Amino acid sequence: EVQLVESGGGLVQPGGSLRLSCAASGFTLSTFWMTWVRQAPGKGLEWVANIKQDGNERYYVDSGKGRFTISRDNAKNSLFLQMNSLRAEDTAVYYCARAGVVAGITPWDWGQGTLVTVSS
Amino acid sequence: QSALTQPASVSGSPGQSVTISCTGTRSDVGAYNYVSWYQQYPGKAPRIIIYDVSKRPSGASDRFSGSKSGNTASLTISGLQAEDEADYYCNSYTTSSTLVFGGGTKLTVL
């Protein structure tokens, strides 16, 4: 069974940093694109970043460029999102998602999310 | 990276059909057949119900169907049931190798 468990969320002051983790199990992480998606309270889904199987291609939402870094450790079955210079508008539930077996980059299986709150 | 355009809300009675549109541009919806749709209940993670415009994952109800014409994709839910009341999001791959979601549509079953 595919499982994705996010952690690392919490309350942080504006300008601060957080590192989110996503522990993957039930599949071989190295064979899938991985994605971070966020959802602000009461709002819609927003794609944040994704990373290719070998980590050599990474893409970011415009608002995250220069502040967010997506990375992965395939040997440890883990996905990460380093977030720096956090702003109030980064407050959201952050989901990690695995691409589908038959749908190359499309987010398929999702974790339950971790809440990030940016506030003083 | 503008969000795809979806109606904020749609509604229908049990047994009826509803269609949710998702309008993008030639750089996303119109560029590839990589449109997916997600169902989300309050407080829950999204669940994929359509991928590659019109394909259904195993386990997804056959009452869900997808299509695309030009820069607009559509999700049709036939034979509405109370359990279909949820938020629905479209998603597309883009020519910049990014992904973009629609703003979401709240479906109310009357």
Contacts between the chains, C-beta under 8 A, distances in Angstrom:
chain1	res1	chain2	res2	distance
A	35	B	99	6.9
A	37	B	46	7.9
A	37	B	101	7.6
A	44	B	3	7.3
A	44	B	87	7.8
A	44	B	89	6.5
A	44	B	101	6.4
A	44	B	102	7.4
A	44	B	103	5.0
A	44	B	104	3.9
A	45	B	38	7.3
A	45	B	40	7.7
A	45	B	46	6.5
A	45	B	89	5.2
A	45	B	91	7.7
A	45	B	101	4.5
A	45	B	104	6.9
A	46	B	3	7.8
A	46	B	101	6.3
A	47	B	91	7.5
A	47	B	98	6.7
A	47	B	99	4.2
A	47	B	100	6.2
A	47	B	101	5.9
A	50	B	98	7.7
A	50	B	99	6.6
A	57	B	97	7.2
A	59	B	96	7.4
A	59	B	97	5.3
A	59	B	98	5.0
A	60	B	98	7.9
A	61	B	1	6.1
A	61	B	98	7.3
A	62	B	1	5.1
A	95	B	45	6.0
A	95	B	46	7.6
A	100	B	48	7.3
A	100	B	51	6.3
A	100	B	57	7.5
A	102	B	51	7.7
A	102	B	55	8.0
A	103	B	34	7.7
A	103	B	36	7.2
A	103	B	51	4.5
A	103	B	52	6.1
A	103	B	55	7.9
A	105	B	34	7.4
A	105	B	93	6.1
A	105	B	99	7.2
A	106	B	34	6.5
A	106	B	36	4.9
A	106	B	48	7.3
A	106	B	51	5.2
A	106	B	52	7.6
A	106	B	91	7.2
A	106	B	93	7.4
A	107	B	36	7.5
A	107	B	46	7.9
A	107	B	48	7.2
A	107	B	91	7.2
A	107	B	99	7.4
A	108	B	48	5.5
A	108	B	51	7.6
A	108	B	57	7.6
A	110	B	45	4.1
A	110	B	46	5.8
A	110	B	47	7.5
A	111	B	45	6.7
A	112	B	45	5.6
A	113	B	45	6.3
